[in-house]
Amino acid sequence: MIGRWISLASIVFPTIALADDVDAGREIAQRRCSSCHVIAPHQGNEVAIAPPFVTIARKRGFGSEMLAYFILEPHPRMNLAITRREANDVAAYILSFAK
């Protein structure tokens, strides 16, 4: 009986998509990206062996979906798995510099 109610509720109430979280993206980037990328404007360039996030954000044609796709692709020095949710959050953080 409970299963039927859950099924009915999933049909009646549309799934709510979670918005990309810039703050979560910043935290993920600090843990996983900052060893190669300059992830914030105030960060020094001493670790930059990859494009700074500000540079990536200002490239034409980089939308959130495309950027998340590239984040999900294996990076040359990154051997960490990242989820789609995390990739979306990091993409939102990066694109926050495009303004």
DSSP file (Angstrom, degrees, kcal/mol; ACC not computed):
  #  RESIDUE AA STRUCTURE BP1 BP2  ACC     N-H-->O    O-->H-N    N-H-->O    O-->H-N    TCO  KAPPA ALPHA  PHI   PSI    X-CA   Y-CA   Z-CA
    1    1 A M     >        0   0    0      0, 0.0     4,-1.7     0, 0.0     3,-0.2   0.000 360.0 360.0 360.0 -44.5    0.0    0.0    0.0
    2    2 A I  H  >  +     0   0    0      1,-0.2     4,-2.4     2,-0.2     5,-0.2   0.892 360.0  57.7 -63.6 -37.9    2.8    2.4    0.9
    3    3 A G  H  > S+     0   0    0      1,-0.2     4,-2.4     2,-0.2    -1,-0.2   0.871 103.9  52.1 -59.5 -37.7    4.5    1.6   -2.4
    4    4 A R  H  > S+     0   0    0      2,-0.2     4,-2.8     1,-0.2    -1,-0.2   0.904 108.9  49.6 -65.4 -41.3    1.4    2.7   -4.3
    5    5 A W  H  X S+     0   0    0     -4,-1.7     4,-2.8     2,-0.2    -2,-0.2   0.899 111.1  49.4 -65.1 -39.6    1.3    6.0   -2.5
    6    6 A I  H  X S+     0   0    0     -4,-2.4     4,-2.1     2,-0.2    -2,-0.2   0.927 112.3  48.0 -65.0 -43.3    5.0    6.6   -3.2
    7    7 A S  H  X S+     0   0    0     -4,-2.4     4,-1.1     2,-0.2    -2,-0.2   0.924 113.4  47.6 -61.7 -44.3    4.4    5.8   -6.9
    8    8 A L  H >X S+     0   0    0     -4,-2.8     4,-2.7     1,-0.2     3,-0.5   0.915 110.7  51.6 -63.3 -43.1    1.4    8.0   -7.0
    9    9 A A  H 3X S+     0   0    0     -4,-2.8     4,-2.6     1,-0.2    -1,-0.2   0.873 105.9  54.9 -62.6 -36.8    3.3   10.9   -5.3
   10   10 A S  H 3< S+     0   0    0     -4,-2.1    -1,-0.2     1,-0.2    -2,-0.2   0.780 113.4  42.6 -69.1 -24.3    6.1   10.6   -7.8
   11   11 A I  H << S+     0   0    0     -4,-1.1    -2,-0.2    -3,-0.5    -1,-0.2   0.880 118.2  43.2 -83.8 -42.6    3.7   11.0  -10.7
   12   12 A V  H  < S+     0   0    0     -4,-2.7    -2,-0.2     1,-0.1    -3,-0.2   0.904 112.6  53.0 -72.6 -42.8    1.6   13.8   -9.1
   13   13 A F  S  < S-     0   0    0     -4,-2.6    -1,-0.1    -5,-0.2     3,-0.1  -0.850  88.6-130.8 -99.2 117.3    4.5   15.9   -7.8
   14   14 A P        -     0   0    0      0, 0.0     2,-0.2     0, 0.0    -3,-0.1  -0.260  31.0 -95.9 -65.1 151.9    7.1   16.7  -10.4
   15   15 A T        -     0   0    0     -5,-0.1     2,-0.7     1,-0.1    -5,-0.0  -0.480  35.7-134.1 -67.3 133.3   10.7   16.1   -9.6
   16   16 A I        -     0   0    0     -2,-0.2     2,-0.4    -3,-0.1    -1,-0.1  -0.815  15.2-140.1 -93.0 118.5   12.4   19.2   -8.3
   17   17 A A        -     0   0    0     -2,-0.7     2,-0.3     1,-0.1     0, 0.0  -0.631  18.6-124.7 -78.7 132.0   15.8   19.8  -10.0
   18   18 A L        -     0   0    0     -2,-0.4     2,-0.1     1,-0.1     3,-0.1  -0.587  24.6-121.0 -77.1 135.2   18.4   21.0   -7.6
   19   19 A A        -     0   0    0     -2,-0.3     2,-0.1     1,-0.1    -1,-0.1  -0.434  36.3 -93.2 -72.4 149.7   20.0   24.2   -8.6
   20   20 A D        -     0   0    0     -2,-0.1     2,-0.7     1,-0.1    -1,-0.1  -0.422  40.3-133.8 -63.8 139.2   23.8   24.2   -9.1
   21   21 A D     >  -     0   0    0      1,-0.2     4,-2.3    -2,-0.1    72,-0.2  -0.855  18.8-171.1-107.3 105.4   25.5   25.3   -5.9
   22   22 A V  H  > S+     0   0    0     -2,-0.7     4,-2.2     1,-0.2    -1,-0.2   0.894  88.8  51.7 -61.4 -42.5   28.3   27.8   -6.3
   23   23 A D  H  > S+     0   0    0      1,-0.2     4,-2.0     2,-0.2    -1,-0.2   0.912 110.8  47.1 -64.5 -42.1   29.4   27.5   -2.7
   24   24 A A  H  > S+     0   0    0      1,-0.2     4,-2.5     2,-0.2    -1,-0.2   0.897 110.6  54.1 -64.4 -38.6   29.6   23.7   -2.9
   25   25 A G  H  X S+     0   0    0     -4,-2.3     4,-2.6    64,-0.3    -2,-0.2   0.885 106.5  51.4 -61.3 -39.6   31.5   24.1   -6.2
   26   26 A R  H  X S+     0   0    0     -4,-2.2     4,-2.3     2,-0.2    -1,-0.2   0.914 110.7  48.2 -63.6 -42.9   34.0   26.4   -4.5
   27   27 A E  H  X S+     0   0    0     -4,-2.0     4,-1.6     2,-0.2    -2,-0.2   0.906 112.8  47.7 -64.9 -41.8   34.6   23.9   -1.7
   28   28 A I  H  X S+     0   0    0     -4,-2.5     4,-3.0     1,-0.2     5,-0.4   0.924 111.7  50.9 -63.8 -44.1   35.1   21.1   -4.2
   29   29 A A  H  X>S+     0   0    0     -4,-2.6     4,-2.1     1,-0.2     5,-1.7   0.882 107.1  53.8 -62.4 -38.8   37.5   23.2   -6.2
   30   30 A Q  H  <5S+     0   0    0     -4,-2.3    -1,-0.2     1,-0.2    -2,-0.2   0.887 117.1  37.7 -62.6 -37.7   39.5   24.0   -3.1
   31   31 A R  H  <5S+     0   0    0     -4,-1.6    -2,-0.2    -5,-0.1    -1,-0.2   0.863 133.5  19.2 -80.2 -37.2   39.9   20.3   -2.3
   32   32 A R  H  <5S+     0   0    0     -4,-3.0    -3,-0.2    -5,-0.2    -2,-0.2   0.672 127.8  33.8-113.8 -20.2   40.3   18.9   -5.8
   33   33 A C  T >X5S+     0   0    0     -4,-2.1     4,-2.8    -5,-0.4     3,-1.7   0.679  91.0  81.8-113.4 -22.9   41.3   21.5   -8.3
   34   34 A S  T 34<S+     0   0    0     -5,-1.7    -4,-0.1     1,-0.3     5,-0.1   0.615  78.8  70.4 -71.2 -11.6   43.6   24.0   -6.6
   35   35 A S  T 34 S+     0   0    0      1,-0.1    -1,-0.3    -4,-0.1    -2,-0.1   0.747 121.2  14.8 -73.9 -19.9   46.7   22.0   -6.9
   36   36 A C  T <4 S+     0   0    0     -3,-1.7    13,-2.3     1,-0.2    14,-1.5   0.673 123.0  56.3-120.1 -32.7   46.8   22.7  -10.6
   37   37 A H  S  < S-     0   0    0     -4,-2.8     2,-0.8    11,-0.2    -1,-0.2  -0.783  75.6-124.1-106.5 145.4   44.3   25.6  -11.2
   38   38 A V        -     0   0    0     12,-0.4    15,-2.9    -2,-0.3    16,-0.4  -0.819  35.0-177.6 -78.4 114.1   44.1   29.1   -9.8
   39   39 A I        +     0   0    0     -2,-0.8    -1,-0.1    13,-0.2    -9,-0.1   0.531  57.5  37.4 -99.8  -7.0   40.6   28.8   -8.6
   40   40 A A  S >  S-     0   0    0      4,-0.1     3,-1.6     1,-0.1    -1,-0.1  -0.995  78.7-119.3-144.4 148.1   40.1   32.3   -7.2
   41   41 A P  T 3  S+     0   0    0      0, 0.0    -1,-0.1     0, 0.0    -3,-0.0   0.815 113.4  50.9 -57.3 -31.8   41.1   35.7   -8.3
   42   42 A H  T 3  S+     0   0    0      2,-0.0     2,-0.2    -3,-0.0    -4,-0.0   0.555  86.4 105.4 -85.7  -6.8   43.1   36.4   -5.1
   43   43 A Q  S <  S-     0   0    0     -3,-1.6    -5,-0.1     1,-0.1    -3,-0.0  -0.508  76.1-114.8 -73.6 139.3   45.0   33.1   -5.3
   44   44 A G    >   -     0   0    0     -2,-0.2     3,-0.5     1,-0.1    -4,-0.1  -0.213  17.0-121.3 -68.3 165.4   48.6   33.4   -6.3
   45   45 A N  G >  S+     0   0    0      1,-0.2     3,-1.2     2,-0.1    -1,-0.1   0.344  84.0 104.4 -89.6   5.7   49.9   32.0   -9.6
   46   46 A E  G 3  S+     0   0    0      1,-0.3    -1,-0.2     3,-0.0    -8,-0.0   0.725  86.4  39.4 -64.9 -20.4   52.5   29.7   -8.0
   47   47 A V  G <  S+     0   0    0     -3,-0.5     2,-1.0   -13,-0.0    -1,-0.3   0.457  83.4 121.3-104.6  -1.3   50.4   26.6   -8.5
   48   48 A A    <   +     0   0    0     -3,-1.2   -11,-0.2     1,-0.2   -12,-0.1  -0.498  10.1 137.5 -75.5 102.9   49.0   27.3  -11.9
   49   49 A I  S    S+     0   0    0    -13,-2.3    -1,-0.2    -2,-1.0   -12,-0.2   0.280  73.8  46.2-115.9   2.4   49.9   24.6  -14.4
   50   50 A A  S    S-     0   0    0    -14,-1.5   -12,-0.4    -3,-0.1    -3,-0.0  -0.889 109.5 -68.1-135.4 163.9   46.5   24.6  -15.9
   51   51 A P        -     0   0    0      0, 0.0    -2,-0.1     0, 0.0   -15,-0.1  -0.254  54.8-111.4 -58.2 137.5   44.2   27.5  -17.0
   52   52 A P     >  -     0   0    0      0, 0.0     4,-2.1     0, 0.0     3,-0.3  -0.341  24.4-117.0 -62.9 150.6   42.9   29.7  -14.1
   53   53 A F  H  > S+     0   0    0    -15,-2.9     4,-2.7     1,-0.2     5,-0.2   0.848 115.3  58.5 -59.2 -35.1   39.2   29.4  -13.5
   54   54 A V  H  > S+     0   0    0    -16,-0.4     4,-1.3     2,-0.2    -1,-0.2   0.909 106.8  47.6 -61.9 -41.5   38.7   33.1  -14.4
   55   55 A T  H  4 S+     0   0    0     -3,-0.3     4,-0.4     2,-0.2     3,-0.2   0.916 112.7  48.2 -64.8 -44.2   40.2   32.3  -17.9
   56   56 A I  H >< S+     0   0    0     -4,-2.1     3,-1.3     1,-0.2    -2,-0.2   0.917 109.1  54.2 -61.9 -43.2   38.0   29.3  -18.4
   57   57 A A  H 3< S+     0   0    0     -4,-2.7    -1,-0.2     1,-0.3    -2,-0.2   0.807 107.5  50.6 -62.0 -31.0   34.9   31.3  -17.3
   58   58 A R  T 3< S+     0   0    0     -4,-1.3    -1,-0.3    -3,-0.2     2,-0.2   0.436  82.0 113.1 -92.6   1.1   35.5   34.0  -19.9
   59   59 A K  S X  S-     0   0    0     -3,-1.3     3,-1.1    -4,-0.4     2,-0.1  -0.539  73.1-114.9 -72.0 137.1   35.9   31.6  -22.8
   60   60 A R  T 3  S+     0   0    0     -2,-0.2     3,-0.1     1,-0.2    -1,-0.1  -0.428  95.0  25.7 -70.5 145.1   33.2   32.0  -25.4
   61   61 A G  T 3  S+     0   0    0      1,-0.2     2,-1.0    -2,-0.1    -1,-0.2   0.432  83.2 126.4  85.3  -1.0   30.9   29.0  -25.9
   62   62 A F    <   +     0   0    0     -3,-1.1    -1,-0.2    -6,-0.1     2,-0.2  -0.779  32.7 171.3 -94.6  99.4   31.4   27.5  -22.5
   63   63 A G     >  -     0   0    0     -2,-1.0     4,-2.4    -3,-0.1     5,-0.2  -0.447  49.1 -95.0 -94.5 177.0   28.0   27.0  -20.9
   64   64 A S  H  > S+     0   0    0      1,-0.2     4,-2.5     2,-0.2     5,-0.2   0.900 122.2  48.7 -60.0 -44.9   27.3   25.1  -17.7
   65   65 A E  H  > S+     0   0    0      2,-0.2     4,-2.1     1,-0.2    -1,-0.2   0.924 113.5  45.8 -65.0 -44.7   26.5   21.8  -19.4
   66   66 A M  H  > S+     0   0    0      2,-0.2     4,-2.2     1,-0.2    -1,-0.2   0.913 113.6  49.5 -65.7 -41.5   29.6   21.8  -21.6
   67   67 A L  H  X S+     0   0    0     -4,-2.4     4,-2.2     1,-0.2    -2,-0.2   0.918 109.8  50.6 -64.6 -43.3   31.9   22.8  -18.7
   68   68 A A  H  X S+     0   0    0     -4,-2.5     4,-2.0    -5,-0.2    -1,-0.2   0.896 108.3  54.4 -60.4 -39.6   30.5   20.1  -16.5
   69   69 A Y  H  X S+     0   0    0     -4,-2.1     4,-1.2     1,-0.2    -2,-0.2   0.928 109.2  46.7 -59.3 -46.2   31.1   17.6  -19.3
   70   70 A F  H  < S+     0   0    0     -4,-2.2    -1,-0.2     1,-0.2    -2,-0.2   0.864 109.8  53.9 -65.9 -35.1   34.8   18.6  -19.5
   71   71 A I  H  < S+     0   0    0     -4,-2.2    -1,-0.2     1,-0.2    -2,-0.2   0.875 106.6  52.5 -65.8 -36.2   35.1   18.4  -15.7
   72   72 A L  H  < S+     0   0    0     -4,-2.0    -1,-0.2    -5,-0.2    -2,-0.2   0.767  91.7  91.4 -71.4 -25.1   33.8   14.9  -15.8
   73   73 A E  S  < S-     0   0    0     -4,-1.2     2,-0.1    -3,-0.2    -3,-0.0  -0.403  97.6 -90.2 -66.8 146.7   36.3   13.8  -18.4
   74   74 A P        -     0   0    0      0, 0.0    -1,-0.1     0, 0.0     5,-0.1  -0.361  40.9-141.6 -60.1 133.1   39.6   12.5  -16.9
   75   75 A H        -     0   0    0      3,-0.5     3,-0.3    -4,-0.1    -4,-0.0  -0.674  20.7-114.4 -92.2 151.9   42.1   15.2  -16.3
   76   76 A P  S    S+     0   0    0      0, 0.0    -1,-0.1     0, 0.0     0, 0.0   0.860 113.5  21.7 -55.4 -39.1   45.8   14.5  -17.0
   77   77 A R  S    S+     0   0    0      1,-0.0     2,-0.7    -3,-0.0     0, 0.0   0.408 104.1  94.3-110.5   0.5   46.8   14.8  -13.3
   78   78 A M        +     0   0    0     -3,-0.3    -3,-0.5     1,-0.1   -45,-0.0  -0.841  36.4 168.5-101.1 116.7   43.5   14.1  -11.6
   79   79 A N        +     0   0    0     -2,-0.7     2,-0.4    -5,-0.1    -1,-0.1  -0.057  45.2 109.9-113.4  32.4   42.8   10.6  -10.6
   80   80 A L        -     0   0    0    -48,-0.1     2,-0.3     2,-0.0    -2,-0.0  -0.867  67.1-126.0-107.0 139.2   39.8   11.4   -8.5
   81   81 A A        -     0   0    0     -2,-0.4     2,-0.4    -7,-0.1    -2,-0.1  -0.632  26.0-166.3 -80.2 141.4   36.3   10.4   -9.4
   82   82 A I        -     0   0    0     -2,-0.3     2,-0.1   -10,-0.2    -2,-0.0  -0.990  14.4-128.8-129.8 138.9   33.8   13.3   -9.4
   83   83 A T     >  -     0   0    0     -2,-0.4     4,-2.5     1,-0.1     5,-0.2  -0.351  24.8-111.7 -82.0 165.6   30.1   13.0   -9.5
   84   84 A R  H  > S+     0   0    0      2,-0.2     4,-2.5     1,-0.2     5,-0.2   0.899 120.0  53.1 -61.8 -41.3   27.8   14.7  -12.0
   85   85 A R  H  > S+     0   0    0      2,-0.2     4,-2.1     1,-0.2    -1,-0.2   0.924 110.7  46.6 -59.7 -46.2   26.4   16.8   -9.1
   86   86 A E  H  > S+     0   0    0      2,-0.2     4,-2.7     1,-0.2     5,-0.2   0.901 111.1  51.9 -64.0 -41.5   29.9   17.9   -8.1
   87   87 A A  H  X S+     0   0    0     -4,-2.5     4,-2.5     1,-0.2    -2,-0.2   0.903 109.8  49.5 -62.2 -41.3   30.8   18.7  -11.7
   88   88 A N  H  X S+     0   0    0     -4,-2.5     4,-2.2     2,-0.2    -1,-0.2   0.903 111.8  48.6 -63.3 -40.8   27.7   20.8  -12.0
   89   89 A D  H  X S+     0   0    0     -4,-2.1     4,-2.1     2,-0.2   -64,-0.3   0.913 112.3  47.3 -67.1 -42.5   28.6   22.7   -8.8
   90   90 A V  H  X S+     0   0    0     -4,-2.7     4,-2.9     2,-0.2    -2,-0.2   0.906 111.3  52.4 -64.9 -40.6   32.2   23.3   -9.9
   91   91 A A  H  X S+     0   0    0     -4,-2.5     4,-2.8    -5,-0.2    -2,-0.2   0.912 108.8  50.1 -60.6 -42.1   30.9   24.5  -13.3
   92   92 A A  H  X S+     0   0    0     -4,-2.2     4,-0.9     2,-0.2    -1,-0.2   0.901 111.3  49.3 -62.9 -40.2   28.6   26.9  -11.5
   93   93 A Y  H >< S+     0   0    0     -4,-2.1     3,-0.6   -72,-0.2     4,-0.4   0.940 112.4  47.2 -63.4 -47.4   31.5   28.2   -9.4
   94   94 A I  H >< S+     0   0    0     -4,-2.9     3,-1.8     1,-0.2    -2,-0.2   0.939 111.2  50.7 -59.7 -47.7   33.7   28.6  -12.5
   95   95 A L  H >< S+     0   0    0     -4,-2.8     3,-1.4     1,-0.3    -1,-0.2   0.657  92.1  76.5 -69.8 -14.0   31.0   30.4  -14.4
   96   96 A S  G X< S+     0   0    0     -4,-0.9     3,-0.5    -3,-0.6    -1,-0.3   0.718  90.5  58.6 -65.9 -18.4   30.5   32.8  -11.5
   97   97 A F  G <  S+     0   0    0     -3,-1.8    -1,-0.2    -4,-0.4    -2,-0.2   0.523  84.2  80.3 -85.8  -6.1   33.7   34.5  -12.6
   98   98 A A  G <         0   0    0     -3,-1.4    -1,-0.2     1,-0.2    -2,-0.1   0.639 360.0 360.0 -74.8 -12.7   32.3   35.2  -16.1
   99   99 A K    <         0   0    0     -3,-0.5    -1,-0.2    -4,-0.2    -2,-0.1   0.451 360.0 360.0 -81.2 360.0   30.4   38.3  -14.8
